[in-house]
Amino acid sequence: MAAYTLRSNLNWVDLPDCAHFMENGKCSALRVDSCEGARCAFYRSREKEAAAQLAVYRRLAACDAATQQRIASRYYGGQLPWLHTIPTGK
């Protein structure tokens, strides 16, 4: 399913399902005038973006506690979101 946009001149069917595509019709990864869709080197579906984020969180959770705290302090405002996001069972 394509993303929804607030721009009235775009048809929702024509919009890409890219994780970087914002509601205002712009790209959050690049400074471009218009989205190139699947031809873009930064194109990533929302499912693949979620899978990549989960892989990052699993890798962070595998670090020792001191490293996790140092990374959390620097990049996540002291929070450890990977501890609450990773599904248990695997």
Secondary structure per residue as TSV (DSSP state, phi and psi in degrees):
chain	resnum	aa	ss	phi	psi
A	1	M	-	360.0	141.6
A	2	A	-	-81.2	158.5
A	3	A	-	-75.7	155.9
A	4	Y	-	-92.5	145.2
A	5	T	-	-132.1	155.3
A	6	L	S	-86.6	-9.6
A	7	R	-	-73.9	123.8
A	8	S	T	-75.7	-19.5
A	9	N	T	-88.2	2.6
A	10	L	S	-108.1	140.8
A	11	N	-	-90.7	133.3
A	12	W	G	-62.6	-24.8
A	13	V	G	-70.2	-30.0
A	14	D	G	-82.8	-7.9
A	15	L	S	-83.4	143.0
A	16	P	-	-75.3	157.1
A	17	D	-	-98.1	59.3
A	18	C	B	-98.8	141.1
A	19	A	T	-67.2	-21.2
A	20	H	T	-92.4	-6.2
A	21	F	B	-78.5	121.2
A	22	M	-	-96.1	165.9
A	23	E	T	-62.7	-25.8
A	24	N	T	-84.4	4.8
A	25	G	S	89.0	3.9
A	26	K	-	-102.8	169.4
A	27	C	B	-98.6	134.3
A	28	S	S	-85.5	-10.2
A	29	A	S	-99.3	-30.4
A	30	L	S	-130.5	159.0
A	31	R	-	-98.8	90.1
A	32	V	-	-130.2	156.8
A	33	D	S	-73.9	-37.6
A	34	S	S	-144.4	153.6
A	35	C	-	-72.5	137.4
A	36	E	-	-94.5	-1.5
A	37	G	G	67.6	-139.5
A	38	A	G	-68.0	-15.0
A	39	R	G	-75.8	-16.8
A	40	C	S	-70.8	139.7
A	41	A	T	-68.4	-22.1
A	42	F	T	-97.3	3.6
A	43	Y	-	-62.4	131.5
A	44	R	-	-150.8	127.6
A	45	S	B	-65.5	159.2
A	46	R	H	-63.2	-33.2
A	47	E	H	-67.4	-43.3
A	48	K	H	-68.4	-34.7
A	49	E	H	-64.7	-42.2
A	50	A	H	-64.9	-40.0
A	51	A	H	-65.7	-39.0
A	52	A	H	-66.0	-41.5
A	53	Q	H	-63.7	-39.6
A	54	L	H	-64.2	-38.9
A	55	A	H	-64.0	-40.0
A	56	V	H	-63.1	-46.3
A	57	Y	H	-64.1	-36.9
A	58	R	H	-65.1	-39.6
A	59	R	H	-66.7	-40.7
A	60	L	H	-64.6	-39.4
A	61	A	H	-66.4	-23.8
A	62	A	T	-79.4	-12.9
A	63	C	S	-74.0	160.2
A	64	D	-	-69.8	164.0
A	65	A	H	-60.8	-39.6
A	66	A	H	-65.1	-41.9
A	67	T	H	-65.9	-42.4
A	68	Q	H	-59.5	-44.2
A	69	Q	H	-65.7	-39.6
A	70	R	H	-64.0	-43.2
A	71	I	H	-66.9	-42.1
A	72	A	H	-62.7	-41.2
A	73	S	H	-64.9	-39.6
A	74	R	H	-79.6	-41.2
A	75	Y	H	-113.7	-18.1
A	76	Y	S	-123.2	20.8
A	77	G	T	61.2	30.5
A	78	G	T	84.6	-6.1
A	79	Q	-	-85.2	154.8
A	80	L	-	-118.4	72.9
A	81	P	T	-65.7	-23.4
A	82	W	H	-69.1	-22.9
A	83	L	H	-73.2	-22.4
A	84	H	H	-105.3	-7.7
A	85	T	H	-99.4	-31.9
A	86	I	S	-71.0	123.2
A	87	P	-	-69.0	139.5
A	88	T	S	-89.2	153.6
A	89	G	-	126.8	-18.5
A	90	K	-	-119.9	360.0
